[in-house]
Amino acid sequence: MKLIIAMIKPHQLPSTKKALFDAGIKKMTVSNVLGCGQQGGFSETYRGVVHEINLLKKIRIEIAVNDDFEEKTIKAIIAGAKTGRIGDGKIFVLDLPKCIRIRTEEAGSEAVG
């Protein structure tokens, strides 16, 4: 089992969700987060005052998958989120040692689905 975490641009969420749904991945958690990567942010002038914006809005998608869905999920996220410009995001893949479905108390790959 794997936990796949993706950080993407907010406006890429609809296309990323569609790519995931088309690949048969329908279970996910989506959160609004702030962060910065290589791009480091930008400067903005408001009423003559320069503001440094170094934390940008991002979307964090977390998906728990069985091992046979790992590559399919990664490819779907890339297909939906890639624009080819800086700030497209990152995908992190972590081992998921245990998962338990609360309702049925199923554990392991059956709980992930």
Buried (B, 14 or more C-beta within 10 A) or exposed (E): BBBBBBBBBEEBBEBBBEBBEEBEBEEBEBEEEEBBBEEEEEEEEEEEEEEEEEEBEBBBBBBBBBEEBBEBBBEBBBBBBBEEEEBBBEBEBEEBEEBEEEEEEBEBBEBBE
